[in-house]
Amino acid sequence: FLANGGLPRSGTVEIYNNSFYNMGTAASGTTRVCLEDADNTFGDPTIYVSVRWRNNICQQTGTKEYMKLGTNAQNGVSGTSNVSYGSSATAPTQTTGNILTDPLFTSVVQGSENLLILTGSPAKNAGMTIAAASPDIVGVVRPQGASYDLGAYEFYEGSVPTSPILGITKTHTGTWTQGEVGKIYTITVSNV
């Protein structure tokens, strides 16, 4: 997320159906986490109202934290139905319905990571319905089972059941300078 006013100043920031694995270490040497409130702004009613964390999978390694929150964020972050696994750090207490077991990603081998979940994953059919999360990141319609799956990918068997992906094409001829107005663009939307 963007700092210093990059987020809305009211309402709820929704973070849902993401798959995170071993967030690593930033160039500065600090450990990356799945959700961080570096400047203590989440939950501060004068800046941001709240952050809702739902249907996510966060698999860390070693002692890396899942969430690193400022004092205000202890009350400003909520959510449900998330997997927190792999770290010896404490699972988030701001969210409910946490699953604390291996999400069973297809592969977490460095260089051949595949964050699709396997058939026996505890993330399968464990999510809440969030209409905006369907289709998944690759176009698979949610849900394929009894409920939405956690993470970015919906589990499927057989051929990929996809929904039409909107095709958007922008065309423009001539030159354009930033800030210039009055130019005409043609935008074509297909598969509607």
N, C-alpha and C positions, 0 to 999 in steps of 0.2 A: 504494500500500500504506500501511498505517497504521504510524506510528512508535511508539516507546515501548511495546513489548509488544503491538502489534496483530497481529503474525504469530505462528505457532506457535513454540514454543521447541525443537522437535525435528522431524526429518523433512526433507522437501524441498518447497519452494514451487514449484509447477508454473505456468509462464506459457507458454501455447501458443495457436496459431492466432488471433493478433491482427493487426490492420492499423493502423499508425500513419502519419500524414503530417504533416510540418511541425509539430512539437510546440509551436512558438511560444515566447513569453517569459512567465514568471509575472509577477504584479502587482508582485512585489518587484524585478523587473528581471533575475532570473536566467533563463538559458536552460533550457527544459525538454528532457528527453531521454526516450528510450523506456524505459530502465531506469536508475534512480538509486539509489545506496546513500548517501544524504545523511548518515546517522549512523554509517556504517562498521560495520554489523551483519551484512550478508550474509556468510556464511562464518565468522563468529566462533563457534566451537564452544560458547561459553558462552551464546550468545543464539540464533542460528539456524544450522541445519546447512548448508543449501544452497539455491540457487535454480537451477531448470532452465528454460532459455529455448529453446523448440522451435517450429518451424513459424510463426514470426512474420515480418511484413513491417514494416520500419522505414525510411521514406523521409523524410529530413531535408533541409533546404535550407541553403545557405551553408556555414558552418563548424561547425554544431551537431554535438555528439557524439551517437553512438548510445547508448552506455552511459557512465555516470559512476560509477565504482566506487571504494570505499575500499580500503585496503591488504588487509584481510581478504578482501574480495570477489574479489580476483584469483584466489583458490583456491576460493572458495565458489560461483562462478557457472559453470555449464556448459551445454551444449546443442548442438543441431545443426539443420541445415536451416532457416536464416533468411535473409531478404533484407535487406541493409543497403545503401542506395543514396542518392545525392543530395548527401551532405555531403563536403567535402574532408577531414573528420576520418577517422582510421584506423578501419577496421572492427574489431569486437570480436575479440580474440584468444582469449577464453575459450570461444568456440564453434567448432565444426567444420562443414564443409560449407556455409560462407557463400556466398551468391550476391551478387555485387557489381554487378549490372546493374539497369536500370530494371524495376520489377515490372509495368509497364504497367497502371496503374490506369485505369479508364474515364475519369475526369476528376479533375484536381487544380486546376481553375480555381476560385479563391476564390468562394464563394457557390453553386457547383454541384458540390461535391466528390462523387465516386462512387468508392468504393474496391473495387468489383468488379473483378476482373482480366479483361483481354482474352484472346482465344483464343491469342495468341502469347506470353503472359506466361511468363517463366522460373519463376514460382511455381506454374504449372500442373503437377500430377502430381509435384511435387518434394518433398513432405512425407513424414514418417514416419507410420505408423498410430498414432493416439492415439484409442482408442475413445470417450473422453469428449468428443471434438471433433465427433462426429457425432450429430445433424445440425449444420449450420453455424448462424450467427447468425440466419438467416432461415428455417431449417427444411429446407434442401436436404441430402439424405442424402449423406454422404461414404463412399467416393470416387465420383466420377462418371466418372473415367478409371482409369488404371492404378494411381495412388496418390492419397493425400490432397493437396489443394492447400495452399499456404502462405497464411496470412492468415485473416481472419474469414469470408470468403466462398468457397464451393466453386464453381468455374466450371461452368456448365451451358449446354446449347444446347436450344432449343425451350421447351416448357412447363416450369415450375418443378417438379422432382421433389422433393416434400417428404415428410417423415415426419409422422405425426400429432403435433401439439403438445399436450402435456398442458394441459387447462384446469383451473384451480384457482379455486374460488369459496369465499369465506369469508363467512358471514352471522352477524350478531350483533344482537340487539335490546336495547334499554335503554341504560344509560350504563355506562361503564367508566372506572376511575381507574387510572393507572399503578401497578403493584405489587400491584393487587388480585388475589386468587385466588378460585377457585370459580365463575367465570363459565363458561358453556357456549357454545362456538362450533361451528358446523356447517361442515365443510370437505368440498366435493364435488370429486372428481377425475374428469375425463372424458377420452375418447380414450385410454384405457389399453389 
